Amino acid sequence: MLTIARLFGKSPFSPLQSHMKKVSSCIKKLSEVFDELANGRLENIEELVSQVSKLEHEADLTKNDIRNHLPKSLFLPIDRSEILEILAIQDDIADQAEKIGHLLVLYPLKTPPEFLQGLNDLFARNCDTFWITRQIIKEMGDLLESSFGGKEAERVKGMAEETSFKEYQADKEMHALQKRFFEAAESFSTPVFYLYTQLIAEINQISHISEQLANRIRMIIEVK
Amino acid sequence: MSLDLFLLILLLVAGFYMAWNIGANDVSNAMGTSVGSGALTLKKAVIIAGILEFSGAFFLGSHVSQTVQKGLVNPDVFAQDPTILLYGMISALVATALWLQTASYFGWPVSTTHAIVGAILGFGVIVGGVHSVMWPEVARVASSWIISPVLSGIIAFALFTVVQKIILFAYYPVEASKKAIPVFTALLFLTFFLNFLTRGIGGLSVQIPPTLTVGLSFLIAAIAFIGSKLYVNSKRFTVETESPPPNLIQHVYSLNKALKHLQRVKLSTQGERREEVASILRSLRGVTDQVRNESGFYVKSNEFHVVEKMFSSLQILSAMYIAFAHGANDVANAIGPVAASLEILRSGYLHSTSQVPSWLLAMGGVGIVIGLATWGWRVMETIGKKITELTPTRGFCAEFGAATTILLASRLGLPISTTHCIVGAVLGVGIARGISALNMRTVREIVMSWVITIPSSAVVCIILFYIMRALF
C-alpha cells in the first residue's frame, strides 16, 4: 500500500523558485532593452518589449499553478499565507518589468545622451538589489533543509541586509537623477517630461519590491 | 480425515497468502525511504529487508501471534465445539485476504492488522456472543492503535528537534554530526537490544536474566559507538571548502549583535552623542565586513550534502531496525489464526496456554520474504521514487521513532499497524518544520480506514463462516 508515498503533498517551494526564475528572465530581457537603448538601436526595442510581456505572462501561469496546488489540506513548514505573499511580491517584480517596458515604447524617445546614461545607471543599481534577492530565493532549498535556522538562516539574513543597503544606494541615484532632470525640465516637451518622471519612479520600484521580498523571507526566519 | 487434510491445506495456503501479501505490500514502507534517498540500492534493500523481516518474525513474532491466536476471543467459550473456532479462524484469514485484495485493487489505505482483528472480533461477537470476546484485551489493542502513531510521532519529533539543534543549526554541521552520529548509533543499538532481549528470544524460548540483558545491551551499544566513530572519522567525509577557525564564526555573530545594539543607541540619542556613536558604528561596520569575509561565513558550502551522506549510513541501520520490528509485529496477522487452527486440528481443542510453534513463525517469515522477492521489490521501487522528501536525516528520525514504537508494541503483544506508525513519525518530523509539504488528507484516510476496515472484514468473515458451516 502506498499510504506513505501519498502522505507527501506537492511542495510549493520548487514552483516558487521556478516562478522566480521566470521573473528574473523578465528582468534580463528588460536589461537587453536598456542595452539597445544605450546603443541607439531603437528599432529592436518594440520586439524585445513584447518578449518581456510574454515572459511576464508565463510567470503569471506559474503563479496560478502554485495557487491551485496549495489546498487547505496541505501542511507546510511555513504559513500558506506567507507563501502566497512571497508569490505575490515576486509577481509584482515581473509586472514592474512589463510596465517599464511599455513606458519605453509608449512615445518615441529622443533622449539626450547624459540622461540616457543616467537611466541606464539607475536601472543597473536597481538590478543589483534584485539579483541579491534572486539569490535568496535560490537558497530556499537550503533554508528548508536546515528548517529555516542555523548558519544558512544567518547567511540569508546577511543577504537581506545587503539588499537594504543596495536599495538605499538606488534611492540616492534616483534623487540625483531627478534633480538633474528637473534642472533641465524647460527643454523637454510635456509628454516626454511626463514619461521621464514616470520612468524614473517605476524603475526605482524594482529595488523597493526586491527589498520587500528579501525582508519577507527574513521574517520567516525571525519568526521561527 | 480428508476434510481435516483439506482444511489444513486451506489454512496453510491462506496463512501463506497473508504472509505473502504483507511482504509484497508493507515491507516497502520500511525500506522505501532508504531506496529513495539513495542510501541503498534496490537489490541490497531487498536482501537486507528479507533477512531482517525473517529474523523479526522468527525471534519476536510469538508475542503478537499469541494475542491474535487467543487473546481476542476466549477459546474456552468454544471448548465444547472447537471446530466452530476452527472455522471461525479460517474464515477470518480468508476474509482478511479477500478484503485486502479488494482494497488494494481500489487503492484504499487499509491495514492488515485492522482487517484481521476486525474479522476475528466479528466472528467472536456474532457466533460466540458478546461475552466470548475479551473486551479488556480488545480495549488495550484499540487504544494502542491510537497511541502508537502518536508515540512514534512524538519520538520522531523529539529526535528531529535534537538533530536540528545540534547539527542543522550548528556552525559546522559536519563536525557536529561527526560527534552526534556515534551517539545516535549507540542509542539505536541500545533501544533495539533492550527491547529484543528482555522478553527472551521468543522463537527459541531462551530466557536471559535481566542484569545480563542490560549489561549485554550496553556492551553492544559501546561497540557500536566505537565502530561508528571510526567510520565517520574516515576520510570519505570531508568538506570541500576549507573550514576557518571556529572562533571567527563566533566573532561574526558577536559583531552582528554589537552592530544591532549600537544602531539602537544611535536611533534613540541625539546631538553630539549621536555623532559619536555613528562614527563608532561606521568603523565597526568596516571591521565586521572584514571579519565576515575572512570567515567565509557567507560562502556557500556543500556541508549539508556531506551531513546527509553521513546520515545515509545511519539510515540504513534504522531501516534495518524497522524491518525487524515490522517482521516481529506483522507476521502475527498471518500466523496467529493459523496457529490457533492448527492446534485445534491436532489436539481437538485450543489451550489458553498453548505456544506458537517456531516452525510456523519461520513459515510466516519465509512467506514475507517470498512476497518481498516476487512483488514487494516493485512496490519498493515505486515508493522509493515517490518519497525522496525523506532525506537521510529526516528518514532516520522517522524510522527510529516508528521502529521503537513497533518493537515496543510487539514485546507487549499488541497487534498494531506499522504503516500508521510510520505515518505518525513522518508527521512528527513535518511538525518540526522538517518536510516541505504533507498531505493531511492521508490522516483522514487512515481514520476512515479504521472505520471501514473493521466492520467490513468482520462482515465478510461472518458470511464466510456461515458458508463454511453449511458446507462441512
Interface residues (C-beta under 8 A of the other chain):
Chain A: M1 L2 T3 I4 A5 R6 L7 F8 G9 K10 S11 P12 F13 S73 L74 F75 L76 P77 I78 E139 D142 L144 E145 S146 S147 F148 G149 G150 K151 E152 E154 R155 G158 M159 K224
Chain B: N25 D26 N29 G32 S104 G107 P109 V110 Q164 L168 F169 A170 Y171 P173 Y253 R292 F297 Y298 K300 F304 V379 T382 I383 K386 I387 E389 T391 T419 I422 V423 V426 L427 G430 A432 R433 G434 I435 S436 A437 L438 N439 M440 R441 T442 R444 E445 I446
